[in-house]
Amino acid sequence: MMSDKIILIDGNSIINRAFYGVPDLTNHEGLHTNAIYGFLNIFLKLINDEDPGYMMVAFDEKAPTFRHKMYEKYKGSRKPMPEELAEQMPVLKDTLHAMGVKTYSQAGIEADDILGTMASISKKAGLSVIVVSGDRDLVQLVDDDITVLLPKTKGGKTEVINYDKQAVIRDFSVTPAQIIDLKGLMGDSSDDIPGVPGVGEKTAVNLLDKYGSVEEVLDKAEEIENKRAKNAILANKELA
């Protein structure tokens, strides 16, 4: 009987972490292979540990996404993918296809969006969902039927952090649903999403603990009265 569990993998995030976490390797033709090796180690460990009935790997496309149209500077400080990593991407995809693993990407949206959509569809279909990514933003998906795993690779060894609701509250001091509110207030330097001037993580957590959401903060917090500032904060949340 096939397992009712599905694993959804953030391809770009995991291969990127594998690239920086595994020492440089090359084959006899000079092709760099460390990221592929690290990715497949994590991939096979997931199969062994979780025994899923279904799997999918989502990838980003090079084309700008709808978030770049919303905010021109979105991820503007990101450095281009190193050539040593870029040359491994098509080889990894070919390897996954040879293994019978479905991959998906679409211009204009990010792998995160694909994962979030598939997680929702899978949950409605009655499946137990595991999302695998190195991107902490995805813990916003966590609920009773969706778990997020964050692998960390260092020195060729992989450790996996399992996020359920209680783990998210423990590490982020907010609920999974409040993660986007948190980033709407404090911003996110890794994605170049601006935050509210003078509002860091501690202040943002305190505001959400008191008011619950960005919308309630803007409606009730006397310290944020400027209409332009309110619109900017709502736009930040939309990006997040």
Phi and psi in degrees as a GROMACS rama.xvg file:
@    title "Ramachandran Plot"
@    xaxis  label "Phi"
@    yaxis  label "Psi"
@TYPE xy
-72.0894  139.362  MET-2
-62.7842  148.148  SER-3
-93.4047  27.0885  ASP-4
-111.035  136.774  LYS-5
-122.436  137.034  ILE-6
-110.217  125.274  ILE-7
-113.5  121.427  LEU-8
-113.133  133.266  ILE-9
-81.7063  94.6549  ASP-10
-58.3077  -49.8806  GLY-11
-63.4807  -42.0946  ASN-12
-63.8697  -46.0142  SER-13
-71.3475  -41.0091  ILE-14
-70.2637  -31.3787  ILE-15
-65.6273  -44.0194  ASN-16
-66.671  -36.9007  ARG-17
-65.2162  -39.0514  ALA-18
-59.6703  -42.8721  PHE-19
-86.9677  -14.7794  TYR-20
-96.6842  -16.2537  GLY-21
-112.124  132.571  VAL-22
-55.5487  152.624  PRO-23
-58.7038  132.451  ASP-24
-132.664  147.265  LEU-25
-138.038  155.359  THR-26
-92.0378  -173.555  ASN-27
-67.898  -16.1635  HIS-28
-94.6137  -0.656744  GLU-29
90.3863  3.44127  GLY-30
-72.1564  130.14  LEU-31
-70.2887  136.759  HIS-32
-132.287  2.92622  THR-33
-63.5685  -38.3422  ASN-34
-69.0419  -39.8452  ALA-35
-62.6295  -45.4526  ILE-36
-60.2675  -46.7892  TYR-37
-65.7797  -41.5249  GLY-38
-61.1504  -48.1797  PHE-39
-66.7943  -31.3157  LEU-40
-60.4644  -45.7113  ASN-41
-66.2363  -44.0508  ILE-42
-58.133  -49.2023  PHE-43
-69.3455  -32.9156  LEU-44
-64.6214  -39.3551  LYS-45
-63.2651  -43.8789  LEU-46
-61.8979  -44.0918  ILE-47
-66.2913  -41.8949  ASN-48
-79.3282  -35.8638  ASP-49
-106.142  -21.476  GLU-50
48.45  60.1889  ASP-51
-76.2178  155.095  PRO-52
-87.4098  -22.0477  GLY-53
-142.142  149.76  TYR-54
-145.571  149.388  MET-55
-149.239  143.917  MET-56
-118.03  125.289  VAL-57
-102.519  141.155  ALA-58
-125.843  153.834  PHE-59
-79.7756  153.905  ASP-60
-102.304  161.549  GLU-61
-73.3505  -23.6677  LYS-62
-63.445  149.154  ALA-63
-59.2746  149.795  PRO-64
-101.418  174.854  THR-65
-62.0401  -24.2111  PHE-66
-71.1061  -32.2011  ARG-67
-65.5983  -31.4353  HIS-68
-73.7159  -31.1189  LYS-69
-73.3037  -37.8127  MET-70
-146.74  108.332  TYR-71
-58.0925  -31.9415  GLU-72
-87.9418  3.85437  LYS-73
-55.5553  123.136  TYR-74
54.8147  28.1405  LYS-75
-67.694  -24.3378  GLY-76
-91.6333  0.00703245  SER-77
-65.9016  135.248  ARG-78
-79.5189  149.376  LYS-79
-59.8207  153.739  PRO-80
-63.3543  130.112  MET-81
-57.8269  143.018  PRO-82
-59.0579  -35.2941  GLU-83
-62.6158  -27.5317  GLU-84
-87.4622  -42.13  LEU-85
-57.5807  -36.4195  ALA-86
-70.3691  -16.255  GLU-87
-88.6746  -18.5218  GLN-88
-59.9984  -52.7128  MET-89
-64.4371  -31.3105  PRO-90
-67.5901  -41.58  VAL-91
-62.1496  -45.2797  LEU-92
-61.9701  -42.227  LYS-93
-62.0308  -38.9638  ASP-94
-64.8524  -43.7223  THR-95
-63.6359  -41.8669  LEU-96
-63.9264  -38.6451  HIS-97
-64.5725  -27.3089  ALA-98
-85.5171  -2.71356  MET-99
82.937  20.3696  GLY-100
-95.1811  129.629  VAL-101
-73.6209  131.06  LYS-102
-118.458  153.886  THR-103
-146.935  139.406  TYR-104
-152.416  157.556  SER-105
-153.261  131.038  GLN-106
-60.8746  138.434  ALA-107
95.6848  -14.3289  GLY-108
-131.235  160.918  ILE-109
-96.6409  162.527  GLU-110
-56.4318  -35.9703  ALA-111
-55.3951  -42.9515  ASP-112
-67.1821  -38.7861  ASP-113
-62.7232  -45.0566  ILE-114
-63.5494  -43.7521  LEU-115
-62.8618  -41.6934  GLY-116
-66.2648  -46.5039  THR-117
-66.5056  -33.5171  MET-118
-63.0824  -43.0486  ALA-119
-65.982  -45.1384  SER-120
-62.3706  -43.9981  ILE-121
-65.176  -39.9885  SER-122
-61.5397  -44.3733  LYS-123
-65.256  -27.0664  LYS-124
-81.1189  -0.309853  ALA-125
89.4016  14.2007  GLY-126
-90.9735  152.51  LEU-127
-86.7268  126.119  SER-128
-109.382  133.134  VAL-129
-122.167  120.062  ILE-130
-103.105  130.221  VAL-131
-117.282  119.438  VAL-132
-158.198  156.471  SER-133
-91.3804  -0.787167  GLY-134
-92.9743  112.589  ASP-135
-64.4932  -19.7075  ARG-136
-57.5719  -30.3334  ASP-137
-72.5244  -6.08942  LEU-138
-66.8523  -11.907  VAL-139
-63.1209  -18.06  GLN-140
-80.9486  -14.7023  LEU-141
-61.8861  131.87  VAL-142
-153.019  -162.18  ASP-143
-63.4988  -26.3759  ASP-144
-110.802  -1.63567  ASP-145
-126.913  123.289  ILE-146
-114.347  144.027  THR-147
-114.15  129.206  VAL-148
-108.435  130.91  LEU-149
-114.356  99.1218  LEU-150
-75.5161  143.886  PRO-151
-126.923  122.621  LYS-152
-110.591  126.168  THR-153
-144.414  126.211  LYS-154
62.0766  29.0568  GLY-155
83.3975  -2.04448  GLY-156
-107.904  139.643  LYS-157
-113.63  129.863  THR-158
-117.421  138.132  GLU-159
-115.961  126.725  VAL-160
-99.092  125.926  ILE-161
-97.4662  120.491  ASN-162
-108.911  110.836  TYR-163
-105.992  -172.448  ASP-164
-58.1531  -45.9299  LYS-165
-66.2958  -35.6771  GLN-166
-67.8319  -36.4346  ALA-167
-64.1813  -47.3489  VAL-168
-61.7116  -39.0539  ILE-169
-62.9687  -44.5329  ARG-170
-91.8031  -23.4168  ASP-171
-115.274  -11.28  PHE-172
64.4118  14.9263  SER-173
-138.14  167.106  VAL-174
-78.4009  162.907  THR-175
-54.0932  -41.7024  PRO-176
-65.629  -21.4832  ALA-177
-90.2683  -2.51925  GLN-178
-58.4897  -43.2643  ILE-179
-68.8295  -31.964  ILE-180
-66.5577  -41.2814  ASP-181
-58.2217  -46.7251  LEU-182
-72.1232  -29.587  LYS-183
-63.13  -31.9485  GLY-184
-87.0972  -47.532  LEU-185
-93.8681  -13.1309  MET-186
79.5111  -177.818  GLY-187
-149.625  103.028  ASP-188
-64.001  -28.9583  SER-189
-68.4425  -27.1716  SER-190
-107.551  3.39832  ASP-191
59.8031  34.3912  ASP-192
-89.1232  120.933  ILE-193
-72.7029  151.828  PRO-194
-112.416  -174.971  GLY-195
-76.423  126.383  VAL-196
-52.5838  128.691  PRO-197
84.1493  -1.17005  GLY-198
-108.284  107.4  VAL-199
-97.5784  -168.07  GLY-200
-62.3553  -44.6903  GLU-201
-62.3991  -45.9109  LYS-202
-64.7145  -41.4115  THR-203
-62.1151  -43.2737  ALA-204
-62.2695  -42.5135  VAL-205
-63.3191  -41.4711  ASN-206
-64.0062  -41.4277  LEU-207
-71.4271  -33.7289  LEU-208
-64.237  -33.7361  ASP-209
-84.1986  -40.8807  LYS-210
-110.667  -22.0739  TYR-211
98.7751  -41.8432  GLY-212
-151.232  165.916  SER-213
-58.2319  -43.2235  VAL-214
-60.9983  -41.1003  GLU-215
-70.621  -35.295  GLU-216
-60.1419  -47.741  VAL-217
-67.741  -30.4115  LEU-218
-78.6682  -33.2188  ASP-219
-116.476  -21.0789  LYS-220
-78.9132  118.67  ALA-221
-66.5779  -23.9632  GLU-222
-74.5046  -10.0007  GLU-223
-120.864  92.287  ILE-224
-110.055  -22.0963  GLU-225
-69.2346  125.111  ASN-226
-63.6207  -39.4694  LYS-227
-63.0154  -40.3319  ARG-228
-63.7983  -40.2703  ALA-229
-62.8776  -43.5785  LYS-230
-63.3593  -37.343  ASN-231
-65.602  -40.5567  ALA-232
-65.1606  -42.3726  ILE-233
-63.5252  -36.6006  LEU-234
-67.0311  -38.0095  ALA-235
-61.7083  -41.9426  ASN-236
-64.4618  -39.5626  LYS-237
-62.5238  -39.4624  GLU-238
-63.4721  -43.3121  LEU-239
